[in-house]
Amino acid sequence: AEGKKICVEIIQQVREIAGVAGVHIMAYRQEELVAEIVEEAGLLPRPFRADTPHPARERHVHRPGEPAR
């Protein structure tokens, strides 16, 4: 319980850092806690940020054999 609380607190602090667009949550052998952490940290629904690049908004289409961008 204490580890989950610390994780939620860290996520809330990291969200305040300019330029950070997300977090990666790992709960080794406690995967069922990830959903609780996401909920308690207030990560959903995800906010829309027009200033954050997102692959779905790019117009480039990757073709096989073409180097990835």
PDB file of N, CA, C and O in Angstrom:
ATOM      1  N   ALA A   1       0.815  -1.200   0.000  1.00  0.00           N
ATOM      2  CA  ALA A   1       0.000   0.000   0.000  1.00  0.00           C
ATOM      3  C   ALA A   1       0.860   1.266   0.000  1.00  0.00           C
ATOM      4  O   ALA A   1       0.529   2.256  -0.652  1.00  0.00           O
ATOM      5  N   GLU A   2       1.963   1.214   0.739  1.00  0.00           N
ATOM      6  CA  GLU A   2       2.845   2.388   0.805  1.00  0.00           C
ATOM      7  C   GLU A   2       3.517   2.641  -0.543  1.00  0.00           C
ATOM      8  O   GLU A   2       3.664   3.790  -0.959  1.00  0.00           O
ATOM      9  N   GLY A   3       3.928   1.561  -1.228  1.00  0.00           N
ATOM     10  CA  GLY A   3       4.556   1.721  -2.540  1.00  0.00           C
ATOM     11  C   GLY A   3       3.606   2.341  -3.550  1.00  0.00           C
ATOM     12  O   GLY A   3       4.009   3.181  -4.354  1.00  0.00           O
ATOM     13  N   LYS A   4       2.340   1.928  -3.509  1.00  0.00           N
ATOM     14  CA  LYS A   4       1.328   2.493  -4.412  1.00  0.00           C
ATOM     15  C   LYS A   4       1.132   3.972  -4.121  1.00  0.00           C
ATOM     16  O   LYS A   4       1.021   4.777  -5.045  1.00  0.00           O
ATOM     17  N   LYS A   5       1.088   4.331  -2.858  1.00  0.00           N
ATOM     18  CA  LYS A   5       0.918   5.733  -2.463  1.00  0.00           C
ATOM     19  C   LYS A   5       2.094   6.575  -2.962  1.00  0.00           C
ATOM     20  O   LYS A   5       1.902   7.675  -3.479  1.00  0.00           O
ATOM     21  N   ILE A   6       3.300   6.055  -2.804  1.00  0.00           N
ATOM     22  CA  ILE A   6       4.495   6.771  -3.273  1.00  0.00           C
ATOM     23  C   ILE A   6       4.453   6.940  -4.786  1.00  0.00           C
ATOM     24  O   ILE A   6       4.777   8.009  -5.304  1.00  0.00           O
ATOM     25  N   CYS A   7       4.055   5.887  -5.494  1.00  0.00           N
ATOM     26  CA  CYS A   7       3.963   5.948  -6.957  1.00  0.00           C
ATOM     27  C   CYS A   7       2.983   7.031  -7.400  1.00  0.00           C
ATOM     28  O   CYS A   7       3.291   7.815  -8.298  1.00  0.00           O
ATOM     29  N   VAL A   8       1.820   7.079  -6.785  1.00  0.00           N
ATOM     30  CA  VAL A   8       0.809   8.091  -7.122  1.00  0.00           C
ATOM     31  C   VAL A   8       1.357   9.490  -6.864  1.00  0.00           C
ATOM     32  O   VAL A   8       1.159  10.394  -7.677  1.00  0.00           O
ATOM     33  N   GLU A   9       2.042   9.674  -5.740  1.00  0.00           N
ATOM     34  CA  GLU A   9       2.619  10.984  -5.415  1.00  0.00           C
ATOM     35  C   GLU A   9       3.681  11.393  -6.435  1.00  0.00           C
ATOM     36  O   GLU A   9       3.730  12.551  -6.849  1.00  0.00           O
ATOM     37  N   ILE A  10       4.527  10.450  -6.839  1.00  0.00           N
ATOM     38  CA  ILE A  10       5.567  10.756  -7.831  1.00  0.00           C
ATOM     39  C   ILE A  10       4.936  11.124  -9.166  1.00  0.00           C
ATOM     40  O   ILE A  10       5.373  12.073  -9.816  1.00  0.00           O
ATOM     41  N   ILE A  11       3.914  10.385  -9.579  1.00  0.00           N
ATOM     42  CA  ILE A  11       3.230  10.693 -10.844  1.00  0.00           C
ATOM     43  C   ILE A  11       2.660  12.105 -10.801  1.00  0.00           C
ATOM     44  O   ILE A  11       2.789  12.855 -11.768  1.00  0.00           O
ATOM     45  N   GLN A  12       2.039  12.469  -9.699  1.00  0.00           N
ATOM     46  CA  GLN A  12       1.464  13.809  -9.587  1.00  0.00           C
ATOM     47  C   GLN A  12       2.550  14.881  -9.661  1.00  0.00           C
ATOM     48  O   GLN A  12       2.323  15.943 -10.240  1.00  0.00           O
ATOM     49  N   GLN A  13       3.714  14.623  -9.090  1.00  0.00           N
ATOM     50  CA  GLN A  13       4.823  15.576  -9.160  1.00  0.00           C
ATOM     51  C   GLN A  13       5.400  15.654 -10.572  1.00  0.00           C
ATOM     52  O   GLN A  13       5.707  16.741 -11.061  1.00  0.00           O
ATOM     53  N   VAL A  14       5.546  14.507 -11.223  1.00  0.00           N
ATOM     54  CA  VAL A  14       6.110  14.458 -12.573  1.00  0.00           C
ATOM     55  C   VAL A  14       5.201  15.175 -13.565  1.00  0.00           C
ATOM     56  O   VAL A  14       5.690  15.783 -14.517  1.00  0.00           O
ATOM     57  N   ARG A  15       3.899  15.114 -13.360  1.00  0.00           N
ATOM     58  CA  ARG A  15       2.953  15.783 -14.265  1.00  0.00           C
ATOM     59  C   ARG A  15       3.165  17.289 -14.303  1.00  0.00           C
ATOM     60  O   ARG A  15       2.766  17.944 -15.266  1.00  0.00           O
ATOM     61  N   GLU A  16       3.786  17.846 -13.272  1.00  0.00           N
ATOM     62  CA  GLU A  16       4.030  19.286 -13.201  1.00  0.00           C
ATOM     63  C   GLU A  16       5.303  19.712 -13.929  1.00  0.00           C
ATOM     64  O   GLU A  16       5.555  20.908 -14.070  1.00  0.00           O
ATOM     65  N   ILE A  17       6.105  18.761 -14.390  1.00  0.00           N
ATOM     66  CA  ILE A  17       7.367  19.075 -15.058  1.00  0.00           C
ATOM     67  C   ILE A  17       7.092  19.423 -16.517  1.00  0.00           C
ATOM     68  O   ILE A  17       6.496  18.634 -17.250  1.00  0.00           O
ATOM     69  N   ALA A  18       7.528  20.606 -16.931  1.00  0.00           N
ATOM     70  CA  ALA A  18       7.333  21.040 -18.321  1.00  0.00           C
ATOM     71  C   ALA A  18       8.023  20.070 -19.271  1.00  0.00           C
ATOM     72  O   ALA A  18       9.155  19.650 -19.031  1.00  0.00           O
ATOM     73  N   GLY A  19       7.331  19.719 -20.350  1.00  0.00           N
ATOM     74  CA  GLY A  19       7.891  18.850 -21.369  1.00  0.00           C
ATOM     75  C   GLY A  19       7.635  17.369 -21.153  1.00  0.00           C
ATOM     76  O   GLY A  19       7.879  16.568 -22.056  1.00  0.00           O
ATOM     77  N   VAL A  20       7.157  16.988 -19.995  1.00  0.00           N
ATOM     78  CA  VAL A  20       6.860  15.578 -19.732  1.00  0.00           C
ATOM     79  C   VAL A  20       5.472  15.276 -20.276  1.00  0.00           C
ATOM     80  O   VAL A  20       4.498  15.945 -19.931  1.00  0.00           O
ATOM     81  N   ALA A  21       5.391  14.255 -21.137  1.00  0.00           N
ATOM     82  CA  ALA A  21       4.125  13.945 -21.783  1.00  0.00           C
ATOM     83  C   ALA A  21       3.518  12.629 -21.305  1.00  0.00           C
ATOM     84  O   ALA A  21       2.472  12.218 -21.808  1.00  0.00           O
ATOM     85  N   GLY A  22       4.153  11.964 -20.345  1.00  0.00           N
ATOM     86  CA  GLY A  22       3.584  10.711 -19.875  1.00  0.00           C
ATOM     87  C   GLY A  22       4.472  10.029 -18.861  1.00  0.00           C
ATOM     88  O   GLY A  22       5.575  10.488 -18.563  1.00  0.00           O
ATOM     89  N   VAL A  23       3.975   8.933 -18.340  1.00  0.00           N
ATOM     90  CA  VAL A  23       4.728   8.127 -17.384  1.00  0.00           C
ATOM     91  C   VAL A  23       4.608   6.661 -17.785  1.00  0.00           C
ATOM     92  O   VAL A  23       3.655   6.265 -18.455  1.00  0.00           O
ATOM     93  N   HIS A  24       5.570   5.877 -17.372  1.00  0.00           N
ATOM     94  CA  HIS A  24       5.552   4.431 -17.613  1.00  0.00           C
ATOM     95  C   HIS A  24       5.432   3.763 -16.250  1.00  0.00           C
ATOM     96  O   HIS A  24       6.314   3.902 -15.403  1.00  0.00           O
ATOM     97  N   ILE A  25       4.358   3.054 -16.049  1.00  0.00           N
ATOM     98  CA  ILE A  25       4.100   2.436 -14.747  1.00  0.00           C
ATOM     99  C   ILE A  25       4.372   0.938 -14.834  1.00  0.00           C
ATOM    100  O   ILE A  25       3.827   0.244 -15.692  1.00  0.00           O
ATOM    101  N   MET A  26       5.216   0.457 -13.941  1.00  0.00           N
ATOM    102  CA  MET A  26       5.496  -0.977 -13.853  1.00  0.00           C
ATOM    103  C   MET A  26       5.273  -1.417 -12.412  1.00  0.00           C
ATOM    104  O   MET A  26       5.744  -0.768 -11.479  1.00  0.00           O
ATOM    105  N   ALA A  27       4.562  -2.508 -12.235  1.00  0.00           N
ATOM    106  CA  ALA A  27       4.329  -3.058 -10.901  1.00  0.00           C
ATOM    107  C   ALA A  27       4.678  -4.543 -10.960  1.00  0.00           C
ATOM    108  O   ALA A  27       3.799  -5.395 -11.085  1.00  0.00           O
ATOM    109  N   TYR A  28       5.950  -4.833 -10.869  1.00  0.00           N
ATOM    110  CA  TYR A  28       6.444  -6.204 -11.001  1.00  0.00           C
ATOM    111  C   TYR A  28       5.710  -7.162 -10.068  1.00  0.00           C
ATOM    112  O   TYR A  28       5.707  -7.001  -8.847  1.00  0.00           O
ATOM    113  N   ARG A  29       5.100  -8.144 -10.675  1.00  0.00           N
ATOM    114  CA  ARG A  29       4.321  -9.170  -9.977  1.00  0.00           C
ATOM    115  C   ARG A  29       3.139  -8.609  -9.183  1.00  0.00           C
ATOM    116  O   ARG A  29       2.589  -9.278  -8.308  1.00  0.00           O
ATOM    117  N   GLN A  30       2.763  -7.380  -9.505  1.00  0.00           N
ATOM    118  CA  GLN A  30       1.589  -6.758  -8.877  1.00  0.00           C
ATOM    119  C   GLN A  30       0.826  -5.974  -9.944  1.00  0.00           C
ATOM    120  O   GLN A  30       0.318  -4.882  -9.691  1.00  0.00           O
ATOM    121  N   GLU A  31       0.757  -6.556 -11.141  1.00  0.00           N
ATOM    122  CA  GLU A  31       0.173  -5.861 -12.282  1.00  0.00           C
ATOM    123  C   GLU A  31      -1.236  -5.356 -12.014  1.00  0.00           C
ATOM    124  O   GLU A  31      -1.660  -4.363 -12.604  1.00  0.00           O
ATOM    125  N   GLU A  32      -1.961  -6.026 -11.134  1.00  0.00           N
ATOM    126  CA  GLU A  32      -3.330  -5.597 -10.835  1.00  0.00           C
ATOM    127  C   GLU A  32      -3.367  -4.209 -10.192  1.00  0.00           C
ATOM    128  O   GLU A  32      -4.414  -3.562 -10.184  1.00  0.00           O
ATOM    129  N   LEU A  33      -2.247  -3.752  -9.660  1.00  0.00           N
ATOM    130  CA  LEU A  33      -2.200  -2.429  -9.035  1.00  0.00           C
ATOM    131  C   LEU A  33      -2.108  -1.292 -10.051  1.00  0.00           C
ATOM    132  O   LEU A  33      -2.410  -0.145  -9.722  1.00  0.00           O
ATOM    133  N   VAL A  34      -1.697  -1.597 -11.278  1.00  0.00           N
ATOM    134  CA  VAL A  34      -1.510  -0.536 -12.276  1.00  0.00           C
ATOM    135  C   VAL A  34      -2.805   0.234 -12.500  1.00  0.00           C
ATOM    136  O   VAL A  34      -2.788   1.465 -12.535  1.00  0.00           O
ATOM    137  N   ALA A  35      -3.920  -0.459 -12.652  1.00  0.00           N
ATOM    138  CA  ALA A  35      -5.207   0.224 -12.868  1.00  0.00           C
ATOM    139  C   ALA A  35      -5.554   1.122 -11.681  1.00  0.00           C
ATOM    140  O   ALA A  35      -6.067   2.225 -11.864  1.00  0.00           O
ATOM    141  N   GLU A  36      -5.276   0.652 -10.478  1.00  0.00           N
ATOM    142  CA  GLU A  36      -5.553   1.460  -9.285  1.00  0.00           C
ATOM    143  C   GLU A  36      -4.661   2.702  -9.254  1.00  0.00           C
ATOM    144  O   GLU A  36      -5.120   3.790  -8.906  1.00  0.00           O
ATOM    145  N   ILE A  37      -3.397   2.539  -9.616  1.00  0.00           N
ATOM    146  CA  ILE A  37      -2.464   3.670  -9.641  1.00  0.00           C
ATOM    147  C   ILE A  37      -2.913   4.700 -10.664  1.00  0.00           C
ATOM    148  O   ILE A  37      -2.928   5.898 -10.380  1.00  0.00           O
ATOM    149  N   VAL A  38      -3.280   4.234 -11.858  1.00  0.00           N
ATOM    150  CA  VAL A  38      -3.745   5.137 -12.915  1.00  0.00           C
ATOM    151  C   VAL A  38      -4.967   5.916 -12.440  1.00  0.00           C
ATOM    152  O   VAL A  38      -5.048   7.128 -12.642  1.00  0.00           O
ATOM    153  N   GLU A  39      -5.907   5.233 -11.815  1.00  0.00           N
ATOM    154  CA  GLU A  39      -7.127   5.892 -11.333  1.00  0.00           C
ATOM    155  C   GLU A  39      -6.818   6.893 -10.216  1.00  0.00           C
ATOM    156  O   GLU A  39      -7.283   8.032 -10.253  1.00  0.00           O
ATOM    157  N   GLU A  40      -6.039   6.468  -9.234  1.00  0.00           N
ATOM    158  CA  GLU A  40      -5.750   7.340  -8.092  1.00  0.00           C
ATOM    159  C   GLU A  40      -4.888   8.544  -8.474  1.00  0.00           C
ATOM    160  O   GLU A  40      -4.974   9.598  -7.844  1.00  0.00           O
ATOM    161  N   ALA A  41      -4.061   8.385  -9.505  1.00  0.00           N
ATOM    162  CA  ALA A  41      -3.212   9.496  -9.955  1.00  0.00           C
ATOM    163  C   ALA A  41      -3.972  10.452 -10.871  1.00  0.00           C
ATOM    164  O   ALA A  41      -3.458  11.510 -11.233  1.00  0.00           O
ATOM    165  N   GLY A  42      -5.202  10.078 -11.246  1.00  0.00           N
ATOM    166  CA  GLY A  42      -6.017  10.949 -12.098  1.00  0.00           C
ATOM    167  C   GLY A  42      -5.517  11.024 -13.527  1.00  0.00           C
ATOM    168  O   GLY A  42      -5.605  12.074 -14.165  1.00  0.00           O
ATOM    169  N   LEU A  43      -4.987   9.903 -14.041  1.00  0.00           N
ATOM    170  CA  LEU A  43      -4.418   9.909 -15.390  1.00  0.00           C
ATOM    171  C   LEU A  43      -5.455   9.751 -16.495  1.00  0.00           C
ATOM    172  O   LEU A  43      -5.155  10.024 -17.657  1.00  0.00           O
ATOM    173  N   LEU A  44      -6.658   9.320 -16.160  1.00  0.00           N
ATOM    174  CA  LEU A  44      -7.693   9.152 -17.177  1.00  0.00           C
ATOM    175  C   LEU A  44      -8.893  10.010 -16.829  1.00  0.00           C
ATOM    176  O   LEU A  44      -9.188  10.175 -15.645  1.00  0.00           O
ATOM    177  N   PRO A  45      -9.588  10.555 -17.785  1.00  0.00           N
ATOM    178  CA  PRO A  45      -9.234  10.530 -19.201  1.00  0.00           C
ATOM    179  C   PRO A  45      -8.009  11.394 -19.462  1.00  0.00           C
ATOM    180  O   PRO A  45      -7.755  12.376 -18.764  1.00  0.00           O
ATOM    181  N   ARG A  46      -7.248  10.998 -20.496  1.00  0.00           N
ATOM    182  CA  ARG A  46      -6.036  11.737 -20.816  1.00  0.00           C
ATOM    183  C   ARG A  46      -6.400  13.100 -21.377  1.00  0.00           C
ATOM    184  O   ARG A  46      -7.315  13.212 -22.192  1.00  0.00           O
ATOM    185  N   PRO A  47      -5.694  14.134 -20.949  1.00  0.00           N
ATOM    186  CA  PRO A  47      -5.971  15.475 -21.482  1.00  0.00           C
ATOM    187  C   PRO A  47      -5.440  15.613 -22.899  1.00  0.00           C
ATOM    188  O   PRO A  47      -4.412  15.030 -23.244  1.00  0.00           O
ATOM    189  N   PHE A  48      -6.137  16.379 -23.711  1.00  0.00           N
ATOM    190  CA  PHE A  48      -5.672  16.669 -25.066  1.00  0.00           C
ATOM    191  C   PHE A  48      -4.751  17.867 -25.012  1.00  0.00           C
ATOM    192  O   PHE A  48      -5.111  18.909 -24.466  1.00  0.00           O
ATOM    193  N   ARG A  49      -3.566  17.725 -25.573  1.00  0.00           N
ATOM    194  CA  ARG A  49      -2.618  18.839 -25.609  1.00  0.00           C
ATOM    195  C   ARG A  49      -2.203  19.053 -27.056  1.00  0.00           C
ATOM    196  O   ARG A  49      -1.446  18.256 -27.610  1.00  0.00           O
ATOM    197  N   ALA A  50      -2.686  20.106 -27.661  1.00  0.00           N
ATOM    198  CA  ALA A  50      -2.387  20.394 -29.060  1.00  0.00           C
ATOM    199  C   ALA A  50      -0.908  20.652 -29.291  1.00  0.00           C
ATOM    200  O   ALA A  50      -0.420  20.465 -30.406  1.00  0.00           O
ATOM    201  N   ASP A  51      -0.177  21.080 -28.254  1.00  0.00           N
ATOM    202  CA  ASP A  51       1.237  21.390 -28.424  1.00  0.00           C
ATOM    203  C   ASP A  51       2.137  20.160 -28.310  1.00  0.00           C
ATOM    204  O   ASP A  51       3.350  20.276 -28.487  1.00  0.00           O
ATOM    205  N   THR A  52       1.577  18.996 -28.021  1.00  0.00           N
ATOM    206  CA  THR A  52       2.366  17.779 -27.896  1.00  0.00           C
ATOM    207  C   THR A  52       2.293  16.995 -29.197  1.00  0.00           C
ATOM    208  O   THR A  52       1.199  16.657 -29.650  1.00  0.00           O
ATOM    209  N   PRO A  53       3.446  16.697 -29.812  1.00  0.00           N
ATOM    210  CA  PRO A  53       3.422  15.911 -31.047  1.00  0.00           C
ATOM    211  C   PRO A  53       2.824  14.528 -30.787  1.00  0.00           C
ATOM    212  O   PRO A  53       3.067  13.927 -29.740  1.00  0.00           O
ATOM    213  N   HIS A  54       2.066  14.044 -31.716  1.00  0.00           N
ATOM    214  CA  HIS A  54       1.437  12.743 -31.577  1.00  0.00           C
ATOM    215  C   HIS A  54       1.445  12.066 -32.940  1.00  0.00           C
ATOM    216  O   HIS A  54       1.019  12.673 -33.922  1.00  0.00           O
ATOM    217  N   PRO A  55       1.919  10.821 -33.031  1.00  0.00           N
ATOM    218  CA  PRO A  55       2.011  10.147 -34.332  1.00  0.00           C
ATOM    219  C   PRO A  55       0.700  10.118 -35.106  1.00  0.00           C
ATOM    220  O   PRO A  55       0.715  10.166 -36.336  1.00  0.00           O
ATOM    221  N   ALA A  56      -0.432  10.041 -34.413  1.00  0.00           N
ATOM    222  CA  ALA A  56      -1.721   9.980 -35.104  1.00  0.00           C
ATOM    223  C   ALA A  56      -2.057  11.291 -35.805  1.00  0.00           C
ATOM    224  O   ALA A  56      -2.880  11.307 -36.720  1.00  0.00           O
ATOM    225  N   ARG A  57      -1.428  12.391 -35.387  1.00  0.00           N
ATOM    226  CA  ARG A  57      -1.712  13.681 -36.013  1.00  0.00           C
ATOM    227  C   ARG A  57      -0.738  13.997 -37.146  1.00  0.00           C
ATOM    228  O   ARG A  57      -0.911  14.989 -37.854  1.00  0.00           O
ATOM    229  N   GLU A  58       0.284  13.161 -37.321  1.00  0.00           N
ATOM    230  CA  GLU A  58       1.233  13.404 -38.402  1.00  0.00           C
ATOM    231  C   GLU A  58       0.646  12.899 -39.710  1.00  0.00           C
ATOM    232  O   GLU A  58      -0.089  11.912 -39.736  1.00  0.00           O
ATOM    233  N   ARG A  59       0.973  13.578 -40.778  1.00  0.00           N
ATOM    234  CA  ARG A  59       0.439  13.211 -42.091  1.00  0.00           C
ATOM    235  C   ARG A  59       1.333  12.208 -42.820  1.00  0.00           C
ATOM    236  O   ARG A  59       0.918  11.635 -43.827  1.00  0.00           O
ATOM    237  N   HIS A  60       2.551  11.989 -42.327  1.00  0.00           N
ATOM    238  CA  HIS A  60       3.491  11.099 -42.990  1.00  0.00           C
ATOM    239  C   HIS A  60       3.004   9.654 -42.924  1.00  0.00           C
ATOM    240  O   HIS A  60       2.549   9.193 -41.877  1.00  0.00           O
ATOM    241  N   VAL A  61       3.100   8.949 -44.039  1.00  0.00           N
ATOM    242  CA  VAL A  61       2.745   7.538 -44.086  1.00  0.00           C
ATOM    243  C   VAL A  61       4.031   6.749 -44.269  1.00  0.00           C
ATOM    244  O   VAL A  61       4.762   6.972 -45.234  1.00  0.00           O
ATOM    245  N   HIS A  62       4.313   5.838 -43.362  1.00  0.00           N
ATOM    246  CA  HIS A  62       5.523   5.014 -43.468  1.00  0.00           C
ATOM    247  C   HIS A  62       5.291   3.921 -44.492  1.00  0.00           C
ATOM    248  O   HIS A  62       4.271   3.232 -44.467  1.00  0.00           O
ATOM    249  N   ARG A  63       6.251   3.770 -45.393  1.00  0.00           N
ATOM    250  CA  ARG A  63       6.171   2.732 -46.419  1.00  0.00           C
ATOM    251  C   ARG A  63       7.267   1.706 -46.155  1.00  0.00           C
ATOM    252  O   ARG A  63       8.364   2.075 -45.734  1.00  0.00           O
ATOM    253  N   PRO A  64       6.991   0.421 -46.396  1.00  0.00           N
ATOM    254  CA  PRO A  64       8.009  -0.609 -46.172  1.00  0.00           C
ATOM    255  C   PRO A  64       9.297  -0.277 -46.926  1.00  0.00           C
ATOM    256  O   PRO A  64       9.256   0.153 -48.079  1.00  0.00           O
ATOM    257  N   GLY A  65      10.426  -0.479 -46.274  1.00  0.00           N
ATOM    258  CA  GLY A  65      11.716  -0.200 -46.890  1.00  0.00           C
ATOM    259  C   GLY A  65      12.182   1.231 -46.696  1.00  0.00           C
ATOM    260  O   GLY A  65      13.349   1.543 -46.932  1.00  0.00           O
ATOM    261  N   GLU A  66      11.284   2.098 -46.268  1.00  0.00           N
ATOM    262  CA  GLU A  66      11.627   3.504 -46.031  1.00  0.00           C
ATOM    263  C   GLU A  66      12.110   3.642 -44.591  1.00  0.00           C
ATOM    264  O   GLU A  66      11.521   3.057 -43.682  1.00  0.00           O
ATOM    265  N   PRO A  67      13.189   4.419 -44.374  1.00  0.00           N
ATOM    266  CA  PRO A  67      13.653   4.579 -42.991  1.00  0.00           C
ATOM    267  C   PRO A  67      12.584   5.237 -42.112  1.00  0.00           C
ATOM    268  O   PRO A  67      11.878   6.147 -42.546  1.00  0.00           O
ATOM    269  N   ALA A  68      12.484   4.766 -40.894  1.00  0.00           N
ATOM    270  CA  ALA A  68      11.516   5.345 -39.950  1.00  0.00           C
ATOM    271  C   ALA A  68      11.973   6.725 -39.524  1.00  0.00           C
ATOM    272  O   ALA A  68      13.170   7.003 -39.461  1.00  0.00           O
ATOM    273  N   ARG A  69      11.006   7.593 -39.230  1.00  0.00           N
ATOM    274  CA  ARG A  69      11.338   8.938 -38.754  1.00  0.00           C
ATOM    275  C   ARG A  69      11.302   9.003 -37.269  1.00  0.00           C
ATOM    276  O   ARG A  69      11.555  10.060 -36.691  1.00  0.00           O
TER     277      ARG A  69
END
